[in-house]
Amino acid sequence: MKKPGTTLVAAAVGAAALAALTSLSLGSSSALAQTTFPNVPSTVDATAQSMENPSYGVCRGTDPSCYHNWGVPRQKKVLLFTRTAGPRHASLGTALPTGLNPALVANNSTQADMVRLLNAEGIAVDYTETVTNLSNLGQYMAVIFFSNSRDVLFDHGRAVNPALAVSTTTSAYLDQSKVLLRQYMRAGGGFVAVHNAHGTEYNWPWYEGLLGNSNYYDHGNFQAGVMEIVSSDASTDPIGGPGARIDFSDEWYNLVPFPTNVKFLATVDESTLATKRSTHPGFPSFHPVAWCQYYDGGRAWITTLGHDRRATADL
């Protein structure tokens, strides 16, 4: 079994996402056109796998025909979005000042780590927590949502401004960023969701579909467990091939709905966890922690890992 070291811990959240970014935006449209993980039962241990599998009204899954390869020119650059509108993970630190690429302080660990990781691979990073900066997305090879929370795509400040609350002008367009994200994906954009990106936009069905028909339900304690690679993929091959087992610590999210029609990349072996859940019965037979898919013209790479700063710091 592999132990978490400088490359393995990073690969579980950082390097794996990095490799996916490259394939999402620069690779061929067949990047996801591989066999999904075999023999995943539709119902396992009477849990939530069979509860929900809507189509979300879009082309999604592992079929490359769902990808819009329109030849949109993109820079070798990503946008990191860490805004929170509810609970905030400690690794994000103090809320960022308004604007694009504001000065970071010592406790903005995730932002600094991701900038360092991606820059080391020759990828430029813009970062923001200002919802109105989710514009001109076409320049980016991918947009990364990292441990956001609640309705981060709603321009809350304008909602409580009396003058704007009754205005019919575009300055009162409170959820414009939802439209901009969807249009970006429809033009062949790339999306990476890390950890509590699952705690974001709970009641927006399109976004739940973007996460692979999955959403956060609960988790056990932050604890050590053993992660296993279940597919060969550019994003996980640096860690190991199928069957590779890696020690890792996280919260190991339980999901409702359970991801469907996706390419599963990694799981956690629940037998290695001390506390598996609070209310949800868990996924004893197959508990995914990373997967990818085509979605509404674009490509998405999703992981529930990344609770602790060590997920990105150990590089």
C-alpha positions as CSV (number, residue, x, y, z in Angstrom):
1,M,0.0,0.0,0.0
2,K,1.3,3.4,-0.9
3,K,1.8,6.0,1.9
4,P,0.8,9.6,1.5
5,G,3.9,11.5,0.5
6,T,4.7,14.7,-1.2
7,T,3.3,13.6,-4.6
8,L,0.6,11.3,-3.5
9,V,-1.3,13.6,-1.2
10,A,-1.1,16.4,-3.8
11,A,-2.2,14.0,-6.5
12,A,-5.4,13.1,-4.6
13,V,-6.6,16.7,-4.9
14,G,-4.1,18.9,-6.6
15,A,-2.2,17.0,-9.2
16,A,-5.1,14.8,-10.1
17,A,-7.2,17.9,-10.8
18,L,-4.3,19.5,-12.7
19,A,-4.1,16.5,-15.0
20,A,-7.8,16.6,-15.5
21,L,-7.6,20.3,-16.3
22,T,-5.3,19.6,-19.2
23,S,-7.5,16.9,-20.6
24,L,-10.6,18.9,-20.0
25,S,-9.5,21.8,-22.2
26,L,-6.5,20.8,-24.2
27,G,-7.0,17.1,-24.8
28,S,-9.1,15.3,-27.4
29,S,-12.9,15.0,-27.0
30,S,-12.4,11.3,-26.4
31,A,-10.7,12.0,-23.0
32,L,-13.6,10.5,-21.1
33,A,-14.7,8.0,-23.7
34,Q,-13.5,5.0,-21.7
35,T,-15.4,2.3,-20.1
36,T,-17.1,3.3,-16.8
37,F,-16.2,1.3,-13.8
38,P,-17.7,-2.1,-14.3
39,N,-20.2,-3.9,-12.2
40,V,-21.5,-1.0,-10.1
41,P,-24.9,-2.3,-8.9
42,S,-27.9,-0.1,-9.3
43,T,-28.6,-0.7,-5.6
44,V,-26.0,-1.5,-3.1
45,D,-26.8,-2.4,0.6
46,A,-30.2,-0.7,0.3
47,T,-28.6,2.7,0.1
48,A,-29.3,5.7,-2.1
49,Q,-27.8,4.6,-5.4
50,S,-31.1,3.8,-7.0
51,M,-33.1,6.8,-5.7
52,E,-32.5,9.5,-8.3
53,N,-31.2,9.5,-11.9
54,P,-32.7,12.5,-13.7
55,S,-31.4,13.7,-17.1
56,Y,-31.2,17.4,-16.1
57,G,-32.4,18.1,-19.7
58,V,-28.8,18.0,-21.0
59,C,-26.5,15.6,-22.8
60,R,-24.3,14.1,-20.0
61,G,-22.2,11.1,-19.2
62,T,-19.3,9.4,-20.9
63,D,-20.4,9.8,-24.5
64,P,-18.0,12.2,-26.2
65,S,-20.8,13.4,-28.5
66,C,-22.0,15.4,-25.5
67,Y,-18.9,17.6,-25.8
68,H,-19.0,20.8,-27.9
69,N,-15.6,21.0,-29.6
70,W,-16.2,24.4,-31.1
71,G,-12.5,25.4,-31.2
72,V,-12.9,28.3,-28.7
73,P,-9.4,29.7,-28.1
74,R,-8.5,29.6,-24.4
75,Q,-5.4,30.7,-22.6
76,K,-3.4,28.2,-20.5
77,K,-5.1,29.7,-17.4
78,V,-7.8,28.7,-14.9
79,L,-10.1,30.6,-12.6
80,L,-10.2,29.6,-9.0
81,F,-13.5,30.5,-7.2
82,T,-13.5,30.1,-3.4
83,R,-16.5,32.3,-2.4
84,T,-18.6,31.0,0.5
85,A,-22.1,32.1,1.5
86,G,-22.3,29.9,4.5
87,P,-19.8,27.7,6.5
88,R,-16.2,28.3,5.5
89,H,-13.5,25.7,5.6
90,A,-10.5,26.8,7.7
91,S,-8.1,26.1,4.8
92,L,-9.7,28.9,2.8
93,G,-8.9,31.4,5.5
94,T,-10.2,35.0,5.7
95,A,-12.7,36.0,3.0
96,L,-10.9,37.6,0.1
97,P,-11.2,41.3,-0.6
98,T,-13.3,42.2,-3.6
99,G,-11.9,41.9,-7.1
100,L,-9.7,39.6,-9.1
101,N,-6.4,38.4,-7.6
102,P,-6.5,40.4,-4.4
103,A,-3.6,40.1,-1.9
104,L,-3.7,36.9,0.0
105,V,-3.0,36.7,3.8
106,A,-1.2,33.9,5.6
107,N,-4.4,31.9,6.3
108,N,-5.5,31.8,2.7
109,S,-3.8,28.4,2.4
110,T,-5.9,26.7,-0.3
111,Q,-5.7,29.7,-2.7
112,A,-1.9,30.0,-2.3
113,D,-1.3,26.3,-2.6
114,M,-3.4,26.0,-5.8
115,V,-1.7,29.0,-7.4
116,R,1.7,27.5,-6.6
117,L,0.7,24.0,-7.8
118,L,-0.7,25.2,-11.1
119,N,2.0,27.8,-11.8
120,A,4.6,25.0,-11.3
121,E,2.9,23.2,-14.3
122,G,2.9,26.4,-16.4
123,I,-0.7,27.2,-15.8
124,A,-1.7,30.7,-14.9
125,V,-4.3,31.2,-12.2
126,D,-6.8,34.0,-11.6
127,Y,-8.6,33.7,-8.2
128,T,-11.6,35.5,-6.8
129,E,-14.5,35.4,-4.4
130,T,-16.4,38.2,-6.1
131,V,-19.4,36.7,-8.0
132,T,-19.3,39.4,-10.7
133,N,-15.8,38.3,-11.7
134,L,-17.4,35.1,-13.1
135,S,-17.4,36.9,-16.5
136,N,-15.3,36.5,-19.6
137,L,-15.0,32.9,-18.7
138,G,-14.2,31.9,-22.3
139,Q,-10.5,32.8,-21.7
140,Y,-10.1,30.0,-19.2
141,M,-9.3,26.4,-19.8
142,A,-11.2,25.5,-16.6
143,V,-13.1,27.0,-13.7
144,I,-12.3,25.5,-10.3
145,F,-14.9,25.6,-7.5
146,F,-13.0,24.8,-4.3
147,S,-15.0,24.3,-1.0
148,N,-17.6,26.9,-1.7
149,S,-20.8,26.9,0.3
150,R,-24.5,27.7,-0.2
151,D,-25.7,30.1,-2.9
152,V,-22.4,31.6,-4.0
153,L,-23.6,32.5,-7.5
154,F,-26.2,34.9,-6.1
155,D,-25.3,38.5,-5.8
156,H,-26.5,38.9,-2.3
157,G,-25.4,42.5,-1.7
158,R,-27.6,43.8,-4.5
159,A,-30.6,41.9,-3.1
160,V,-30.6,44.0,0.0
161,N,-30.0,47.3,-1.7
162,P,-33.4,49.0,-1.8
163,A,-32.6,50.9,-5.0
164,L,-31.6,47.7,-6.8
165,A,-34.2,45.4,-5.3
166,V,-36.9,47.2,-7.3
167,S,-34.8,48.0,-10.3
168,T,-35.5,46.3,-13.7
169,T,-32.0,47.3,-15.0
170,T,-29.3,44.8,-15.6
171,S,-27.5,46.0,-12.5
172,A,-30.2,44.1,-10.5
173,Y,-29.5,40.8,-12.3
174,L,-28.8,38.9,-9.1
175,D,-28.1,35.4,-10.6
176,Q,-26.3,36.4,-13.8
177,S,-23.3,34.2,-12.8
178,K,-25.4,31.1,-13.2
179,V,-26.1,32.0,-16.8
180,L,-22.5,32.8,-17.5
181,L,-21.3,29.5,-16.0
182,R,-23.8,27.5,-18.0
183,Q,-23.0,29.3,-21.3
184,Y,-19.3,28.7,-20.6
185,M,-19.9,25.0,-20.2
186,R,-22.1,24.9,-23.3
187,A,-19.1,26.3,-25.3
188,G,-16.9,23.4,-24.3
189,G,-15.6,24.8,-21.0
190,G,-14.0,22.8,-18.2
191,F,-15.2,22.5,-14.6
192,V,-13.4,21.2,-11.6
193,A,-15.3,20.7,-8.3
194,V,-13.3,20.1,-5.1
195,H,-14.7,19.0,-1.7
196,N,-17.5,21.4,-0.5
197,A,-18.3,22.4,-4.1
198,H,-20.8,19.7,-3.1
199,G,-22.1,22.1,-0.5
200,T,-23.0,24.7,-3.0
201,E,-26.1,25.7,-5.0
202,Y,-28.0,22.8,-3.4
203,N,-31.3,23.7,-5.0
204,W,-30.1,24.3,-8.6
205,P,-30.8,21.1,-10.6
206,W,-28.4,22.0,-13.4
207,Y,-25.5,22.3,-10.9
208,E,-26.3,19.0,-9.3
209,G,-26.1,17.4,-12.8
210,L,-22.8,19.2,-13.3
211,L,-21.5,17.3,-10.2
212,G,-22.4,14.0,-12.0
213,N,-25.9,13.7,-10.5
214,S,-24.6,13.9,-7.0
215,N,-24.9,16.0,-3.9
216,Y,-23.7,16.2,-0.4
217,Y,-25.7,14.4,2.3
218,D,-23.4,13.9,5.3
219,H,-20.1,12.5,6.4
220,G,-18.3,10.8,9.3
221,N,-15.4,12.2,11.2
222,F,-12.3,13.6,9.5
223,Q,-10.2,10.5,9.6
224,A,-7.7,8.3,7.9
225,G,-8.8,5.8,5.3
226,V,-7.6,4.0,2.2
227,M,-8.4,5.3,-1.2
228,E,-8.3,3.0,-4.2
229,I,-7.8,3.9,-7.9
230,V,-10.5,2.2,-10.0
231,S,-9.8,3.5,-13.5
232,S,-6.9,4.3,-15.7
233,D,-7.1,8.1,-16.5
234,A,-4.7,11.0,-17.1
235,S,-5.8,12.5,-13.8
236,T,-5.1,9.4,-11.7
237,D,-2.3,7.6,-13.5
238,P,0.4,9.7,-11.7
239,I,-0.9,8.2,-8.5
240,G,-1.1,4.6,-9.8
241,G,-3.1,2.3,-12.0
242,P,-6.3,0.6,-11.1
243,G,-6.0,-1.3,-7.8
244,A,-3.4,1.1,-6.3
245,R,-4.3,1.9,-2.7
246,I,-3.3,5.1,-1.0
247,D,-3.5,6.2,2.6
248,F,-5.4,9.5,2.9
249,S,-7.4,11.5,5.4
250,D,-10.7,13.3,4.7
251,E,-14.4,13.4,5.7
252,W,-15.4,10.9,3.0
253,Y,-18.7,12.5,1.9
254,N,-21.9,10.4,1.6
255,L,-23.9,11.5,-1.4
256,V,-27.6,11.8,-2.3
257,P,-28.1,11.4,-5.2
258,F,-25.4,8.9,-6.0
259,P,-23.3,9.8,-9.1
260,T,-24.6,8.1,-12.3
261,N,-23.4,7.8,-15.9
262,V,-19.9,9.0,-15.0
263,K,-16.4,7.6,-15.2
264,F,-15.5,6.6,-11.7
265,L,-11.8,7.3,-10.9
266,A,-11.3,6.6,-7.2
267,T,-13.1,5.2,-4.2
268,V,-12.5,4.8,-0.4
269,D,-12.5,1.4,1.2
270,E,-15.1,1.9,3.9
271,S,-13.8,-1.1,5.9
272,T,-10.8,1.2,6.7
273,L,-12.9,3.9,8.2
274,A,-13.5,4.1,12.0
275,T,-16.7,6.2,11.7
276,K,-18.5,5.9,8.3
277,R,-21.5,8.3,8.7
278,S,-23.9,10.2,10.8
279,T,-27.3,9.5,9.3
280,H,-26.7,8.1,5.9
281,P,-26.0,4.4,5.8
282,G,-22.9,4.8,3.7
283,F,-21.7,2.9,0.6
284,P,-20.0,-0.2,2.0
285,S,-19.5,-1.8,-1.4
286,F,-18.6,1.1,-3.6
287,H,-17.9,4.6,-2.2
288,P,-16.7,7.0,-4.9
289,V,-14.5,10.0,-4.1
290,A,-13.6,11.1,-7.7
291,W,-15.2,10.9,-11.1
292,C,-15.5,12.8,-14.4
293,Q,-18.1,13.3,-17.2
294,Y,-19.1,15.3,-20.2
295,Y,-21.9,17.7,-19.3
296,D,-24.0,20.1,-21.4
297,G,-21.2,20.6,-23.9
298,G,-18.4,20.8,-21.5
299,R,-16.3,18.5,-19.3
300,A,-16.2,18.1,-15.6
301,W,-13.9,16.5,-13.0
302,I,-15.2,16.1,-9.5
303,T,-13.8,15.0,-6.2
304,T,-15.2,15.0,-2.7
305,L,-11.7,15.1,-1.2
306,G,-9.9,18.2,0.1
307,H,-11.3,19.1,3.5
308,D,-7.9,19.7,5.2
309,R,-5.2,22.1,4.1
310,R,-2.8,19.1,4.0
311,A,-4.5,18.0,0.8
312,T,-2.8,20.8,-1.1
313,A,0.1,21.7,1.2
314,D,2.0,18.5,1.0
315,L,3.8,19.2,-2.3
